Amino acid sequence: MRRPALLLGTTLALAACQPQASPDAAATQEAPTEFAYAELDISDLQARMQSGELDSRRLTQAYLARIAAIDKAGPRLNAVIELNPDALKEATLRDVERKGNAVRGPLHGIPVLLKDNIDAVPMVTSAGSLALKDLRPSQDATLVRRLREAGAVILGKANLSEWANFRSTHSTSGWSARGGQTRNPYALDRNPCGSSSGSAVAASANLAAVTVGTETDGSILCPAAVNGVVGLKPTVGLVSRTGIVPISHSQDSPGPITRSVSDAAVLLGVLAGRDPADAATTQAAWNTTLDYAARLKPGALKGARIGVLRSKFNIHPDAAAAMEAAIKVMRDAGAILVDAEIPTDGEWRADELELMLYEFKFGVERYLSERKAPITTLRQVIGYNQQYQVSEMPYFGQELLELADAKGGLGEPDYITARGRARRLAGPEGIDVALKSQQLDALIAPTTGPAWLTDHNAGDHFPGAGYGAAAVAGYPSLTVPMGSSDGLPLGMVFMGTAWSEARLLELAYDYEQLTRARKPPEYWPTLPVTDRRAR
C-alpha cells in the first residue's frame, strides 16, 4: 500500500540492510551485461517460440541468469525474494505441450514473477515478514491457478514492502525483514516505492517477461510509475483475491505490472475471472469474455473526452511539465481535454484508514488461520516483531499493526459508517460525478513525482499522488510512462468508473504508441553529476 497519509525452495533474499550510495558519491554506472530478450513483449516472445528460434526452457534459464547477474550481483537490485525450484520443470512441460500443438494461450511458456503476498506452491508466502518465513501454503492462489492453466511459468516471488506497507506510519518502501531493501534501477539510492516494489523493479529491469502486484492504495501504481513501467489496478472484483495476504477486502486488487500496455492487457485477460471463494468477483457486473488485448488499436484517443485533474499538478514541477506535454500529444491525436475536479477529493482519508484497520485485522487473521500458519493472530505478529526487534524493526515500528489489533469486529458501527462513507465519497460522489458532469471517458493526473532518496532513518519522502480516489472507490486506474525528471521516470494515471478497464487500456495504449516514453534503466548508483547540476 502507498498513500500520503500513511506512507503507506531456493531463495535469493539478500542482506536486510543494503548499503546506500551517498548522493555526493561519484556516479559510476554499474551497467549489467547485455540481455538477449531485453524489452521484448509477450507477442515478440511468442513469435520466437512459435518459429522454433526460442523455447520456454531457454527463456526461463535466461531470466534466471539475468536475476543472478543483476539482482544478486552487479547493481544488486534485490527485487526477487525467492525462486520457484520447479520453474525449469514447468517450462519444459510447456515446451512439450507446444511440440504437441497444445498451446494454451498467449501466456504459454511465459515466465511470470509474483509479489510475495500471493500463494504459489511450493514457495513461501511471507508478505516480507520473518514471522511467516516457513509458511508454505498447500495450494495456489486463484490467480496463480489461472496463470498456470493459461500456460504461464511461475518464475518466483518478488520482494515487497513488509506487510504490503501496512505496518508503520514511518516505513521505508521496498524494505522487508525477509527480503531487505529493493533498489530503484534508474538510480540505486532512490526508492522503488511500494508495496509492489520488487514486481515493478523486476519488470523494469527485465528480470521476467511480466509481473503481478497487488494494490490497496497505490501499491501497483506508485512503484510502476517510479520504475518506468505500466501498472494496472483493476476494479475490485475483476481479479480474485483468494490466496493473497490481505489488507482490505474493500480495496485490495491484484493486477499486472509490465513494460507495455499490450502486455498488461494480455495479462489482465488471464487474471480476470469469477471465483466463488471471493464474493466481490461473483457480484461483478462485467463481461467475462472480454478480450482486452484485441481492443488495442491506434486512434483510440480521437474523439475521447478526458478530464485533467490540474489540482494534482503540484505534486512536482517536472510532473506538471510532463503532463502539459502529454496533454498536447493527446489533443494532437484528436482527444478533447477539459479541466476537471473530483468534488470530494481527499474527504475520505480518515474513513479509509479506519476501514483498513478493521479489515486488516479481520482479513489477515482469517488468512493465517486457514493456512494453519505458525502464528494466527495479529497480536502474535506484534509479539514476534517485539521478540525479534533487531531483525524485524531495525528502522521503523509497527504502529499500524497495533492500531489494527485494537479494533473490534466488522459489525461495529464505526466500521460500517467509515466503509460506506469512504466508498461513496470517492466513487459515486467523487469520480463518477467528475466523469458524468462533462461526459468524460477518463480522468488523468500525474501518478506521483520522481523517486525520492531511500531513507531508513526518516522513512519515505513521498511527494503525493493522483490515484487515491480510484483506490478508495475500488475503481480501475492505470499508469503509463510519460517522461522523466533528471533521468527518473514519471508516470501518468488514467482513472475511470467501475469496470472501465477496456477503455482505459485503449486510451493508454494509443498514448503509449504515440510517445514511446519508456526508457530502460541504466543502473546509476546515484544521479549523474551533470543531471544534478541541471536540477
N, C-alpha and C positions, 0 to 999 in steps of 0.2 A: 504494500500500500504506500502511496505517496501523496500527501496533501499538506498544504501550507500550515494548517492549524496544528497538525500532529507531527509534522516532519516524519509525516508518516512514509560380495563381489570384489572388484578392483577399484580402488579409489585413487583420484588424483588430487585429494584435498591437500592444499599447501599449508604452510605455517599460518597460524591465526593472525599474525601481525606482519604484514608485508612492509618493508622499508619504504618510506615515502621520499620521492625526489624533491629536493628543495626548489622553490620557484626561481631561485637565483643561480641554480646549478647550470653548468654548460649543457645545452640541449643537443646531446649526441644521439642521433637517431639509432634505434635498435630495430633495423629492418629485418623482418623474417625472410626465410628463403622463399623462392618462387613456388606458387601452388598451381598445379595444372588445371584445377577446376574453380579457380577464383572467380567470383561474381557470376557464375553460371546459375541460371534459374532452373526450375523443375522441368520445363519443356526442353531446355537445352540438354539436360542430363538424360531425360527420357529418349531424346532423339539419338544420343550416342549409344545408349544401351540397346535401343531397337536396331541400330545398324550393326551392332556387334563390336563397335570400337571400344566399348566400356561394358563392365558388368557391375552388379551391386557389390560383390565382394571386394573388387578392386577399389571401388568408390569408397566403401566403408573403411578399408585399410588406409586410403589416402587421408580421410578425415581423422582417423586415429593417429596417424603420423603427424598431421598438422597440429592436433591437440598436444602431442608430446613435444613438438618443436617450439610452439609459441605460447602455450598455456601453462605448461610445466617448466619450460626452459625459455630462453630468449627474453622477450618482454614480460613473460610470466603474467599473463592476463588473469589467471585464476578464475576463469569463468565456469569450468567444469568441475563438479564436486565428486562425480562418480561415473565410471564407465560401465556399460552393460557387458558382463562377461560373455553373454550369448550373442553379441552383435554380429560377429562374423558368421556364426552359425545361422542366424536369421537371414543374413544377406545371401548366403549360399543357397538356402531354401528358396529365396525369391528368384535366384538365377535358374534353379531347376524348373520352377514354375514357368518362367519366361521361355525357356527352351521347349517346354511342353505347350506353348501357346495359351498359357493360363494366366495372363497378365490381369491383375485385379483392378487396376485403375491408374490414374495419373501419379499416385504416390508409390507405385510398385517399385521396391528396391531403393527408395529414397531414405537416407539417414536423417533422423529427427532427434533433436535434444529436447528434454522435458525439464521444466522447473522442478526443483526438489521439494515440492509440496504435493506432487502428483504421484499416486501409486502406480508402480510398474514393476512387475515380477521380473527378475529376482532381486531387485535393488532395494536399498534402504529408502524410506521416506522420512526425512528428519526435519523438514522445514528449517534446516540450518542449525538446529539445536542439538547439542551433545546429549541431552536427555533422551533423544529419540535415535541415537546413533545405531542402535541394534534393532530398530523396528523394521521388519521386512514383511509387508502386507502379503497375504496369501493370494490375492487376486488383483488384476489390473483395474485402474480407474476406467470408467465407461469410455472416456475419450481415448484412452490408450488402447482399449479393445477395438474401438472403431479404426484407429490408426493401423493396428495390426491386421484387421480384416481388409483394410484397403491396400495392404502390401508394404506399408512403411517398415523400415528397420529402426528399432529403438536404439540409438547410439549411446545414450547415457542420461545423466542428470546434470542440470546447471545449478550453480550456486545462486543464492538469493539473500536478500536482507532477512536476518533471522526472524522467524515467525511472521514472514511477509511484511516486515516493518511495523508490526503491531506489538511492540514490546516496550518502547521508551519514547518519551517526548523529545529526547536529545540524541536520537540514534544517528549512526552513520550508514547511509545506504550502501548496499553491496557487501556489507560485512556480516558474517555469521560465525559463531564459535566453531562450527564443524568445518566450514569452508574457507574461512579467512576473508580477506578483502579482495573483491573483484576490482579490476582496474580498467579505466576507460582507454580503448585502444588508440584514440586520437591524441591524447596526452596522458601518460600513465599516472601522473599525480592528480589528475582530475577524476571526479566521481562519476560512476556509471549510472547514478540514480537507481531507484528500486521501486518495488521489490524484485521485479523480474530482471535483476541486474545481469546475471550470468546468461540468461536466454538472449538478451539484447546484444551483449558483447560477443557472444558466440556467433550470432547471426552476422553481425558486422564484420567480424574477423574471419569469416568463412571457416568456422570450426564444425559446421553442419550445414546441410542444404537448407533446412528451415528449423525453427524452434517454436516451442509453445510456452507461453507465460500465463499468468493469472493476474486479475486486477480486482481490487475493491474500490480504490480511488487513485488512479494514476500509475499503478504498478506495471502496466503494459505501455501506456502512452509516454510517460516520462523517460524511462530507460531507452525506449525505441528512439525518441527524439534526440536525446543527447549522444546516442551512439550511431546516429546517421542511418537508421533503418525504418521500415514500415511496421507499425503496430496497430492491431485492430482489437478493440474491446467490444465484443458483441453485446446485443441486448441480453439482459438477464433472462435465461430460459432458452436461449438458442443453442447453447452448448452445455452438456451435463456437467455438474459439479461433483457427482458421486465419485468417491475415491480421492478427493482433494482435501488437504488440511484447510479448514475454513477460517474466515474472519466473520463474514456477514452474508447470510443467505439472501438478504435483500439486495446486495450489491455485487457479490462475487461473480466473476465471469472469466472463464479461460478463453484464450484467443491466440491468433498467430502473431509471431514476430519474424519478419522476413526481410530480404533485401529488395523485394519488388512488390508492387501491388498485385500483380498477377499471381505470384506465389501465395500471397495472403488469401486471395480468392480461392485458389485451389485447396489450400489447407483448410480454410473455413468450411468448404463444401464437404470435407470429410468429417470434421469435428462436429458439425451441427447435426442434431437429431434428438428425437424424444427418448426419454429414459424414465420408466415407471418409478425408479428409485429417487428421482428428482422432480418434485411436484411442479417446479417452475417450468420445466420443459413440457409437461403434459398439458399445461394450460396455455401453451404458446399459440398465438394466432398468426402462424407463418406457414409458408409453402415449403413443405419438407423436401420437395423435389427440385427446388430452385438450384440452377447451375450458375453460381456466381461468376465463375471464370468465363463462361460463354457470353456474358453480357458486357465484357470489357471490350470497348471499341473506341477508336478515335472519334472525336466530335461530341462527346457527352456533355461538354461544357456549353455548347452552343444552345442558347435559349434558357439555360438553367438560371434560376433565381437564387442568389446566395447572399446571406446576411453576414456582414462584417462586424464582429464584436470589438469595436475600437477601444472600449474600456479596458481591454486586456493588452493593449499595445504598450502599456507602461511596464510590462514585465522586464524588458531590456531594450535599449535603443537599437541595437543591431537586429533584434527580432522584429521591431516595428518597421525598420527599413526593409527587411526581407519580406515582410507582409505586404508593403506597398508594391514591391516588385512583383510578388505573386498575384496581387490584385490586377496589375497591368496585364500580366500574361493571360489571366482568365478573361478579362474584358476583351483583349485582342482576339481571344478564341470564341467570342460571341456570348459569354456569360453576362448576366445582368447582376451587378453587385450593388447592394444598398447597405447603408449603416443600419445596424440592428442592436437591440438590447434585450437581455433577459431581465424582465422587470423585478424578479425576486432574487437577483444574483446575491449569493452568499448568505441569505436569510436562513438557510437550512443547516449551517455549520454546527451549531450546538446540538441540534437534534441528530445530526449524522453521527457525531461522536457517541451520543447516548445510545442510539440503536446498535452501534457496533460493539460497544462494551457488553451489552446484554447478549447479542447474538454470538459474539466470540466465545463467551463462557459456555453458552449452551452448545454451540456447534463443535468446539474443539473437544469438549468432554465426551460428547457423543462419538466423535470420530475416534478418539483414543480408546474408549470402552469397546466399541465394535471391533477393533483390531487387537484387543487384549494387549495393549501396549504396556511397557514396563511401568509407566505412570499413566493414570487415567483421569486425574483431576487437575484443574488449573492451580489449585493450592499446592499440589505435589510438584508441578513445574516450577512454581515460585520457590519452593523449598529446595529443589535441585539446584537452581541458579544460586541460591544463597550458600548452599554447601560447597559449590564449586565456583566461587566468585572469581578466582584467578583466571580460569579459562572461559567462563561464561559472561562475566561482567567486567572485563578489563577497561572498557571505555565508557559504557553507559549502563543505566539501571534497567528496571522493569516496571516503571510506574503504570503503564497501561495494563499490564497483566494484573497488577494489584488492584487497580480501579475496576477492572472487569470481574475479578474474583469477588468483589464486594457487592456485585449486583445480584438481584433475585432472578426469578423465572420470567419467561416470556408472556406470562399472563398479567404482569404488573402494569397498572395504568400508565405509569411514566414511560414505559417502553412502547406501549401501544400508541400513545399520543405522539411520541417522538417519531416513530416509524411512519405513521400516516402523514404527519405534517411535513417531514423531510421529503418524502417522495412526491407529495402533492406540490410543494413549493418548487422543487427542481424540475418536475416533469410537466403535468397539466397546466400549472400556473407559471411555469418558467419557460422551458424550451418550446413547448407546444404553443404558448401564446406568442412567443417571438416568431415562430415559423408561420403560424396562421395569420398573424396581423398583416404580413406582407406577402403571403402566398409563396413562401420560400421552400426550396428543396433542401437546404442545409445551412448551417452556421459555420463560420470559420474564425479562427483566432490563432495566435502563436501557441504552440503546445506548452512550451516553457522557455526559459532562457538557455544560454550555453552552460555546459558543465562547470561546476564550481570545484575548487580545490578540495580534495578529500581531507577531512579534519577530524581525527579521532578524539580530540580534546573538546572541541565545541560542538561537534555534530554537523549536520547538513546546513549549508548556507543556501537554502532553497529560494530561488528568485520569484516564485509564483507560477501559476498555471492557468490555462484557458479551458480545461476539460472538466472541471469539477461538477458542473450541472449534469452532464451526461452520466457521470459515475453515480451520483446520488439518485437520479431518476431511474437508473437501470437501463438507460438508452445507449445506442451504439456511438462509438467515437473511433476515429481513425486518424493516425498521424502519418505524415509523409514528409520526407526531407524537402526543405525549401531553400537552403542556403547555409551560410556559416558565419561565425564570429571569430576572426583570427584563427581560422582552421578548425574551430569547434562546431559541430553540426547544430543546425536549428531545424525544428520541425513545425509544420502547420497542421492543426487539427480540424477535421471535418466532423460535425455533430449533426444528428438528425433525430427524428422521433423514433419510437419503438419499431423494430423490425425493418428499419430502412437501410440495412447493411448493403443491399444490392445497389441502391442509388449512391451511397457514399463511395463504394468501390468504383463505380463508373466515373464519378467526378474526379476522385483522387487519381485514377489510372490516366485519365486524359491529361490532367495537370502534370503528372509524373513524366509522361511521354513527351510533353512539350518542353520540359525543363531539364530532365535528367540531372537533378540537383544532387543526388547521392555521389559522394566522393569516398572511395575506400580509405580506411585509416592508414596512417603512416607510422604509428607506434613511437611518437616522440616521448622521451621521459618527462619533458615539460614543454611548454610552448616555446617554439624557436625564438631566439632573441630578436630577430627582425620583426616578427609578428608582435611581440610585446611592446616594442618601441613605437609601433604604429597605433597602439590602442589608445 
